[in-house]
């Protein structure tokens, strides 16, 4: 499969939700040591929903497009709903990926899950975690 669809190019050429949230409730950094892609995801939570989400990505066009799509899928969802976003759902949101680029949707789903878990751990009583 070639990456030649409008959904993919839309997210790659005009990525949504880029940057870092200054007063984020959770920030995670993750990467793929094999391909070199690097992703930072920050979230702001209100009433147990993702009120805002931002990303920074150093990577290929597929990493950027899937990260953008992931943020759109997660924004406004409850933490439980967002935690259920799968790599396959992200891949579908960009119109599919070739086999050699599927790891990019894994990177986005993993970073989102890690940001949610980091938020939850920091909010547990007695965790000793304070500010991000």
MIDOSE-1310 file (N, C-alpha, C; in nm, 2 decimals, decimal comma, always signed):
residues 132
xxxx	+0,08/-0,12/+0,00/+0,00/+0,00/+0,00/+0,09/+0,12/+0,00; +0,06/+0,22/-0,09/+0,13/+0,35/-0,09/+0,05/+0,45/-0,01; +0,12/+0,54/+0,05/+0,05/+0,65/+0,12/+0,01/+0,76/+0,02; -0,11/+0,74/-0,04/-0,15/+0,84/-0,14/-0,30/+0,87/-0,12
xxxx	-0,34/+0,90/+0,00/-0,48/+0,94/+0,02/-0,49/+1,07/+0,09; -0,61/+1,13/+0,07/-0,63/+1,27/+0,12/-0,62/+1,28/+0,27; -0,67/+1,18/+0,34/-0,67/+1,19/+0,49/-0,53/+1,19/+0,54; -0,44/+1,11/+0,49/-0,30/+1,11/+0,53/-0,24/+1,24/+0,50
xxxx	-0,25/+1,29/+0,38/-0,18/+1,41/+0,34/-0,24/+1,53/+0,42; -0,36/+1,53/+0,45/-0,42/+1,64/+0,53/-0,36/+1,65/+0,67; -0,34/+1,53/+0,73/-0,28/+1,53/+0,87/-0,13/+1,56/+0,86; -0,06/+1,52/+0,75/+0,08/+1,54/+0,74/+0,11/+1,69/+0,71
xxxx	+0,04/+1,74/+0,61/+0,07/+1,88/+0,57/+0,01/+1,98/+0,66; -0,10/+1,95/+0,73/-0,16/+2,05/+0,83/-0,19/+1,98/+0,96; -0,08/+1,93/+1,03/-0,10/+1,86/+1,15/-0,18/+1,94/+1,26; -0,27/+1,88/+1,33/-0,35/+1,94/+1,43/-0,28/+1,93/+1,57
xxxx	-0,31/+2,02/+1,66/-0,27/+2,01/+1,80/-0,12/+1,99/+1,82; -0,04/+2,07/+1,75/+0,10/+2,06/+1,76/+0,15/+2,16/+1,88; +0,26/+2,12/+1,94/+0,32/+2,20/+2,04/+0,32/+2,13/+2,18; +0,34/+2,20/+2,28/+0,34/+2,15/+2,42/+0,25/+2,24/+2,50
xxxx	+0,17/+2,18/+2,58/+0,08/+2,25/+2,67/+0,17/+2,30/+2,79; +0,17/+2,43/+2,81/+0,26/+2,48/+2,92/+0,22/+2,43/+3,06; +0,10/+2,43/+3,09/+0,05/+2,38/+3,22/-0,01/+2,24/+3,22; +0,05/+2,16/+3,14/+0,00/+2,02/+3,12/-0,01/+1,94/+3,25
xxxx	-0,11/+1,85/+3,25/-0,12/+1,76/+3,37/-0,04/+1,64/+3,35; +0,01/+1,61/+3,23/+0,10/+1,50/+3,20/+0,17/+1,53/+3,07; +0,30/+1,49/+3,07/+0,39/+1,50/+2,95/+0,47/+1,37/+2,95; +0,47/+1,31/+2,83/+0,55/+1,19/+2,81/+0,63/+1,21/+2,68
xxxx	+0,75/+1,14/+2,68/+0,83/+1,14/+2,57/+0,86/+0,99/+2,53; +0,85/+0,96/+2,41/+0,87/+0,82/+2,37/+0,93/+0,82/+2,23; +0,99/+0,71/+2,19/+1,05/+0,70/+2,06/+1,07/+0,56/+2,02; +1,10/+0,55/+1,89/+1,13/+0,42/+1,83/+1,27/+0,41/+1,79
xxxx	+1,35/+0,34/+1,87/+1,50/+0,34/+1,84/+1,54/+0,28/+1,71; +1,45/+0,20/+1,65/+1,48/+0,14/+1,52/+1,48/+0,24/+1,41; +1,37/+0,32/+1,40/+1,35/+0,41/+1,29/+1,39/+0,56/+1,33; +1,40/+0,58/+1,46/+1,45/+0,72/+1,51/+1,33/+0,81/+1,53
xxxx	+1,21/+0,77/+1,51/+1,10/+0,87/+1,54/+1,09/+0,90/+1,69; +1,06/+1,02/+1,72/+1,05/+1,07/+1,86/+0,92/+1,15/+1,88; +0,85/+1,12/+1,98/+0,72/+1,18/+2,00/+0,71/+1,23/+2,15; +0,66/+1,36/+2,16/+0,62/+1,41/+2,29/+0,47/+1,44/+2,29
xxxx	+0,40/+1,39/+2,39/+0,26/+1,42/+2,41/+0,23/+1,48/+2,54; +0,15/+1,59/+2,54/+0,11/+1,65/+2,66/-0,04/+1,66/+2,66; -0,10/+1,64/+2,78/-0,24/+1,65/+2,80/-0,28/+1,74/+2,91; -0,40/+1,80/+2,90/-0,46/+1,87/+3,00/-0,60/+1,80/+3,03
xxxx	-0,63/+1,77/+3,15/-0,74/+1,70/+3,19/-0,84/+1,78/+3,27; -0,97/+1,78/+3,24/-1,07/+1,85/+3,31/-1,19/+1,75/+3,32; -1,24/+1,73/+3,45/-1,35/+1,64/+3,47/-1,33/+1,50/+3,41; -1,21/+1,45/+3,42/-1,17/+1,32/+3,38/-1,18/+1,30/+3,23
xxxx	-1,17/+1,42/+3,15/-1,17/+1,41/+3,01/-1,05/+1,49/+2,96; -1,00/+1,45/+2,84/-0,89/+1,52/+2,78/-0,94/+1,65/+2,72; -0,91/+1,75/+2,79/-0,96/+1,89/+2,76/-0,87/+1,94/+2,65; -0,74/+1,91/+2,65/-0,65/+1,96/+2,55/-0,54/+1,85/+2,53
xxxx	-0,48/+1,84/+2,41/-0,38/+1,74/+2,39/-0,29/+1,81/+2,28; -0,16/+1,79/+2,29/-0,06/+1,85/+2,20/+0,05/+1,75/+2,17; +0,11/+1,76/+2,06/+0,22/+1,67/+2,03/+0,34/+1,75/+1,96; +0,46/+1,70/+1,98/+0,57/+1,73/+1,90/+0,63/+1,60/+1,85
xxxx	+0,67/+1,60/+1,72/+0,72/+1,48/+1,66/+0,84/+1,51/+1,57; +0,94/+1,43/+1,59/+1,05/+1,43/+1,50/+1,05/+1,29/+1,44; +1,01/+1,29/+1,31/+0,99/+1,17/+1,24/+0,95/+1,18/+1,10; +0,91/+1,07/+1,04/+0,87/+1,06/+0,90/+0,73/+1,12/+0,89
xxxx	+0,68/+1,13/+0,77/+0,55/+1,18/+0,74/+0,44/+1,09/+0,81; +0,46/+0,96/+0,81/+0,36/+0,88/+0,88/+0,36/+0,90/+1,03; +0,47/+0,93/+1,09/+0,47/+0,95/+1,23/+0,40/+1,08/+1,26; +0,42/+1,18/+1,18/+0,35/+1,31/+1,20/+0,20/+1,30/+1,18
xxxx	+0,16/+1,23/+1,07/+0,02/+1,22/+1,03/-0,06/+1,14/+1,14; +0,00/+1,03/+1,18/-0,07/+0,95/+1,28/-0,07/+1,01/+1,42; +0,03/+1,09/+1,45/+0,02/+1,17/+1,58/-0,09/+1,27/+1,58; -0,10/+1,34/+1,46/-0,20/+1,44/+1,45/-0,34/+1,38/+1,46
xxxx	-0,36/+1,27/+1,39/-0,49/+1,19/+1,40/-0,52/+1,15/+1,54; -0,42/+1,09/+1,61/-0,44/+1,05/+1,74/-0,49/+1,16/+1,83; -0,43/+1,28/+1,82/-0,47/+1,39/+1,91/-0,62/+1,43/+1,88; -0,66/+1,43/+1,75/-0,80/+1,46/+1,72/-0,89/+1,35/+1,78
xxxx	-0,85/+1,23/+1,77/-0,93/+1,12/+1,82/-0,95/+1,13/+1,98; -0,85/+1,17/+2,05/-0,84/+1,17/+2,19/-0,91/+1,29/+2,25; -0,90/+1,41/+2,19/-0,95/+1,53/+2,24/-1,10/+1,53/+2,27; -1,13/+1,56/+2,40/-1,27/+1,56/+2,44/-1,32/+1,43/+2,49
xxxx	-1,25/+1,32/+2,48/-1,29/+1,19/+2,52/-1,25/+1,18/+2,67; -1,33/+1,09/+2,74/-1,29/+1,06/+2,88/-1,16/+0,98/+2,87; -1,09/+0,98/+2,99/-0,96/+0,91/+3,00/-0,98/+0,76/+2,96; -1,09/+0,70/+3,01/-1,11/+0,56/+2,97/-1,13/+0,54/+2,82
xxxx	-1,21/+0,63/+2,76/-1,23/+0,62/+2,62/-1,10/+0,64/+2,54; -1,03/+0,74/+2,58/-0,90/+0,77/+2,51/-0,80/+0,66/+2,52; -0,80/+0,59/+2,64/-0,71/+0,48/+2,66/-0,74/+0,36/+2,57; -0,86/+0,36/+2,52/-0,90/+0,24/+2,43/-0,86/+0,27/+2,28
xxxx	-0,80/+0,38/+2,25/-0,77/+0,41/+2,11/-0,65/+0,32/+2,07; -0,67/+0,25/+1,97/-0,57/+0,15/+1,93/-0,49/+0,19/+1,81; -0,38/+0,13/+1,78/-0,30/+0,16/+1,66/-0,38/+0,14/+1,54; -0,47/+0,04/+1,54/-0,55/+0,02/+1,42/-0,65/+0,13/+1,40
xxxx	-0,71/+0,18/+1,50/-0,80/+0,30/+1,49/-0,73/+0,42/+1,44; -0,61/+0,44/+1,48/-0,53/+0,56/+1,43/-0,49/+0,54/+1,29; -0,45/+0,42/+1,25/-0,42/+0,38/+1,11/-0,54/+0,41/+1,02; -0,65/+0,37/+1,07/-0,78/+0,39/+0,99/-0,81/+0,54/+0,97
xxxx	-0,78/+0,62/+1,07/-0,81/+0,76/+1,07/-0,72/+0,83/+0,96; -0,61/+0,78/+0,93/-0,53/+0,84/+0,82/-0,54/+0,76/+0,69; -0,64/+0,68/+0,68/-0,67/+0,61/+0,55/-0,58/+0,49/+0,53; -0,51/+0,44/+0,63/-0,43/+0,32/+0,62/-0,28/+0,36/+0,60
xxxx	-0,20/+0,26/+0,63/-0,05/+0,27/+0,62/+0,01/+0,15/+0,56; +0,12/+0,17/+0,49/+0,19/+0,05/+0,44/+0,25/-0,03/+0,56; +0,27/-0,15/+0,54/+0,33/-0,24/+0,64/+0,45/-0,18/+0,71; +0,54/-0,12/+0,63/+0,66/-0,07/+0,69/+0,64/+0,06/+0,77
xxxx	+0,52/+0,11/+0,77/+0,49/+0,24/+0,85/+0,39/+0,21/+0,96; +0,35/+0,09/+0,98/+0,25/+0,06/+1,09/+0,30/+0,09/+1,23; +0,43/+0,09/+1,24/+0,49/+0,12/+1,38/+0,46/+0,26/+1,42; +0,43/+0,35/+1,33/+0,40/+0,49/+1,36/+0,27/+0,50/+1,44
xxxx	+0,17/+0,42/+1,40/+0,04/+0,43/+1,48/+0,06/+0,36/+1,61; +0,15/+0,27/+1,63/+0,19/+0,21/+1,76/+0,25/+0,32/+1,85; +0,33/+0,40/+1,79/+0,40/+0,51/+1,87/+0,30/+0,60/+1,92; +0,20/+0,65/+1,84/+0,10/+0,74/+1,89/+0,01/+0,68/+2,00
xxxx	-0,03/+0,56/+1,97/-0,12/+0,49/+2,07/-0,05/+0,47/+2,20; +0,08/+0,43/+2,19/+0,16/+0,41/+2,31/+0,18/+0,53/+2,39; +0,21/+0,64/+2,32/+0,23/+0,77/+2,39/+0,11/+0,82/+2,46; -0,01/+0,81/+2,39/-0,13/+0,85/+2,45/-0,16/+0,77/+2,58
xxxx	-0,14/+0,64/+2,57/-0,16/+0,55/+2,68/-0,07/+0,58/+2,80; +0,05/+0,62/+2,77/+0,15/+0,65/+2,87/+0,12/+0,78/+2,93; +0,07/+0,88/+2,85/+0,03/+1,01/+2,91/-0,09/+1,00/+3,01; -0,18/+0,91/+2,97/-0,30/+0,89/+3,06/-0,25/+0,82/+3,19
xxxx	-0,17/+0,72/+3,17/-0,12/+0,64/+3,29/-0,04/+0,73/+3,38; +0,05/+0,82/+3,32/+0,13/+0,91/+3,40/+0,04/+1,01/+3,48; -0,07/+1,05/+3,41/-0,17/+1,14/+3,48/-0,23/+1,07/+3,60; -0,27/+0,95/+3,58/-0,34/+0,87/+3,68/-0,25/+0,84/+3,80
xxxx	-0,13/+0,81/+3,77/-0,03/+0,78/+3,88/+0,00/+0,90/+3,96; +0,01/+1,02/+3,89/+0,04/+1,14/+3,96/-0,08/+1,18/+4,05; -0,20/+1,14/+4,02/-0,31/+1,18/+4,10/-0,35/+1,09/+4,21; -0,28/+0,97/+4,21/-0,31/+0,88/+4,32/-0,27/+0,93/+4,46
xxxx	-0,36/+0,92/+4,56/-0,32/+0,96/+4,69/-0,19/+0,88/+4,73; -0,10/+0,96/+4,79/+0,02/+0,90/+4,84/+0,13/+0,87/+4,73; +0,10/+0,91/+4,61/+0,20/+0,88/+4,51/+0,33/+0,96/+4,52; +0,32/+1,07/+4,59/+0,44/+1,15/+4,61/+0,47/+1,24/+4,49
xxxx	+0,39/+1,22/+4,38/+0,41/+1,30/+4,26/+0,33/+1,43/+4,27; +0,39/+1,53/+4,24/+0,32/+1,66/+4,24/+0,31/+1,72/+4,10; +0,38/+1,82/+4,08/+0,37/+1,88/+3,94/+0,44/+1,80/+3,84; +0,40/+1,82/+3,72/+0,45/+1,75/+3,60/+0,60/+1,78/+3,58
